[in-house]
Amino acid sequence: MLRKTVALLCMLLLLIGCRPVTLDDDEGKKFSILSYRGAPALSVLSLVNEGYDIQTSTSVDTFVHSFEDGKFDILIAPVNVGVDSYNSNQNYRMLAVIGFGNSYLVADKENYGSGNVGAYGPNTVGGKLINYLSDINLKNYNIVWYDSPSQLEKAMIDGEISAAIVDEITFNKLNDSQDKEFFKIEDLRADYEYETKYGRYPEFAIFVRNDLIEKNQNDIVALAKKIKSGINTYKTDKTTFNNVLENTDVTRLGFDDYTLIRESYNYCGLDYVNASSCYDEIAAILELCEVELSKAVIIE
């Protein structure tokens, strides 16, 4: 019975991709969602005004605990953290990848070629990639780890450190925050592509609590449709996008205002790809993270 139910869910998810991109207001269960702050949280921008309980965090420990206690219905988490947690407790399974890596080494000098480089999240996909590249493309730099994105941003703004590895949103935030200009020195996605055969690496994914996959499959399909439609629509229809931004409390997603979202949305790695459709890419980045991937974690 469970196999038939999961097969039906997969078929419905595939049908989502064949439908027109619309932002309808289907009624259904309002899931509780914990999302990694920043670009991943933007995947649920279309849900903010629809009554969903959305919380954000950048603490890996918070996500590890959430995978264990099952408090939230949906977790939008680093791929390696979610899969590693599944290997321990099988509480959540992966529905889709919604964030692909877009990290850069940035500095206040265009010719910055060696020295200290700030970074955060050593236990996330991005952190594992930094460690991997530290012996290759980043071998001339000394990586200095910070406890959070906000601490790293403050260190850059205060001049405590001259270079850092950050995503598109943080890069824009740094350049918007002061007169000093920062430059992109190294593209870690391009480095990853050079070292592997993959042009992108899955960084964040949607994980659904196991009991909901069967019990609330129609609501999950509706949720997936809203998320995918939102991402696709906001990338192409800027009138709708701007209207949503101006009428949404983006502080619920961890942003002070919508300025950064507006300038970064199309370039921050957001997408919606069924996990079963990018299995090889997931497997490749998890091998780098030294996390075992079981096909059972993928909803297919």
N, C-alpha and C positions, 0 to 999 in steps of 0.2 A: 504493500500500500504506500509506504514512504517513497519507494522508488518511483511509483507512478506520479505521486504528488510533486516530487522534485522535477520530474520530466516535464510535467505540465507547466510548472513555474518557469523552467528554461525556455519552453516554447513561447510562453507569453512574453518573456523578456526579449526574445528574438523578434517578435512581432512589433515591439516598441520601435525598433530601428526602421521599420517599414512604414510608419505612420507619419503624417505631417507634423512638423514641429509647432506645437501649440502650448499655451500656458492655461490649461483649464483648471477649474476648482473642484475636482472630484472630492466628494465627501468620503470619509473613511477614518481609520484609526490615526490619531495624531501621535506618532512615535516620539519617544524621548531620544535625543541625539546628543552624543558627545563627539565633537570634532576637534582635530588638531587645529590650532589657531593659525591664521594667515591664509595662504592660497587655498588649502583644503576646505576651510570653512566657507569659502565663496561658492563651493559646489551646492550649498543649500541656501543660497541667497533667495531663490524662488520660494522657499518655505517659511521665511521669517514672518511674513504677515498672515500666515495660515494656521496659527495656533499650535505649532510644534514647539516642544520644549527643547531648545537648542542651547547647549553650553559648549565652551571652548577651553582648551588647555594646551600648553606646550610641554607638560611634564610627562616624560615616558613612564615614570612610576605610577602616575594617575591612570594611564591607559592600561598598564599591566594589571593594576588592581581592578579596573573596570572589566577587563576580560575575565577576571576571576570571579567577581561577585555578581555579574549579570544585571547590574542595576539599570543600565541603559538598554533600550531596544536596539539602537544602531550606534556603532562606533566607526568614525572616520579617522583612521589611524595609520601610522607608518606600516607599510606592508610587512616588514620583517617582524615587528612587534606583534602584529595580529596573527601571523602564521606561527610564530614561536609559541604564542599563548595557546593556539589551537592544539599544537603538539602536546601541550601539558594538560589541557582541560576540555577541549572539544566544545566549548560553550558558544562560539561564534564561527560563522563561515563567511567566506569572501564572495560578495555579490559582483562587485565591479571595481575597476581601477578608475579613480577620478583625478589623480594628480601624477604627472610625470615630471621627473627631475629637471630643474632649471637653475642650477647654482653657478655662481661666477666667483672667481677671485677678483676682488676689486681693491683699488688702492688710490691714494691721493696723488700719485705720480704715474704718468703713462708708461714710464720705463722701469717701474718697480720690478726687480728681478730676483730679490732674495731678502731674507729677514723674517721677522715675526708676522704671522698671519692669524687673525682671530677666527674662531669657529665655535659653533654650538651643536648640541645634539649628537654626541659621540655614539650613542646607541640607536640612532635612527638610520634609515637607508642612506641619507645624505652624509652622516658621520662615517658610516662604514666605507662609503665611496671615497671620502677624503683620506681615510687611513690607507685604502688600497692605492690611491694615486700618490700618496706621500713618498713612496719609493720609486715613483716613475716621473710623472709630469710635475709633481710638487716637491721634488727632492731638494730643491734649493731653499725651501721655506721651512720655518719652524712653527708648527701648529700650536697655538695657544687656545685651550678650550675654555669657554665661558659657560656659566650655568644656565643661561637663558638668552633668547634673542634680544630681549630688552637690555640686558647687561652688555651684550656685544655692541648693540647700536649706540649705547651711551659711551662706551669706550672709544668708538670711532668718532663720535661727535665731539667728545672732550679732547681728542688728540692723544689719548692714552696708547692707541695703536693705529698704525697708518694703513693697514691692509686687513681684509677679512674675506671669508667665503660666505656669501649671502645669496638669497634668491632675488628674483626680479622686483618683488614688492619692497623688500628691505633696501635694495639698491636705489630705487626711486625715492624712498623715504629719506635716505641719507642725503641725497642730492637736493631734496626739497627743504631740508632742515637747517641748512647753513649756507654761507657763501662759498665755502670750499667745495671744489668739484671732485667727484670720484670717477674713476675710469675702470672699465672692464678689462682685466689683464688676461684672464684664462677662463674658458668656457668648459666646465667640468662635464657637461653632457657630450660635447665634442670629443673630449679626452676619453670618455667612456666608449664612445662609438669607435674611436681609433683602436682601442685596446680589445674591443669585442666586435661582434658582427651586428650589434643592435644599435639602432639610431636613437633609441630612447630607453629610459629605465623607469619602471613603475615605482613610485615613491609612496603614494597614499592610496588607500582603498576603503571601500564601504564594507563593513562586516555586520552581518545580521545575526541576532541571537537565535540559536537553533530552534527553540520552541515556536518561533514566529514563522519559520519557513513553511510549515504545514498549516498552522492555525490561522495565519493572516496573510496567506499568499496573495489574495487579490489586492489587499492594501499595500503589500510590498511592491507589487507590480505598478500600482498607481504612484507610489513614492518614487520608484525608479524612473517612471515616465516624466514626473515633474522635474526631477533633478536633471535628467538628460535634456529635456526640452528647454529648461532654463539655461543651461550652459550653452547650448547651440544657438538659442535665440539671442542671448545677451552678447554673443560674439559677433553677430551679423546685423542685428536690428538695434542700432544705437539709440533710436528714439524711445523704444520700449525700455532699453537698458537704463538710459538716463532718467526716465520717469520712475522706474523701480527704485533706483538709487535715491532719488529725491524724496521718495515716500516710504523709505524703509529705515528702521532704527539699526544701522550697521554696527552700533556698539555691541549688539547681541552676538556679532560674529568676531568681536575682538578688535574692531577698527574705531579710531577716534572720529573719523568722518569718511565721506565717500570719495574724497579727492584721489587718494592712492588707488582705490579700487578702479576708478574710472581710467586712470592712465596705465594700469598694470594688467587689467583683466585678460586681455587677449594674449599676453606674453608670459603668464605665470604657470604654464603647464597644465591648466585645467582641461579635462576631457572626460568623457564617459565611455568606457570600454568594458564590455562584459568580461569578467575575469577569465572565463573559459576561452575567450577569443585572443587573449594575450598570455597564455600559459607559459610559452617558451621564454618570453621576456621576464615574466615573474620568476621563473626558475633560474634564469641567468643572474638576476640581481640578488636573489636569495642565496645562490651559491657563493657569491662574493661576500654576503653577510654571514656565511657559515650557518645558515638556517635550513633545516631539512624541509622540503616541500612535499606534502602528500596531496594527491589529487582529491582526496576526500574533503579538503578544506574549501574547494571550489564548488560553488553552486552551479551545477550543469545538468 
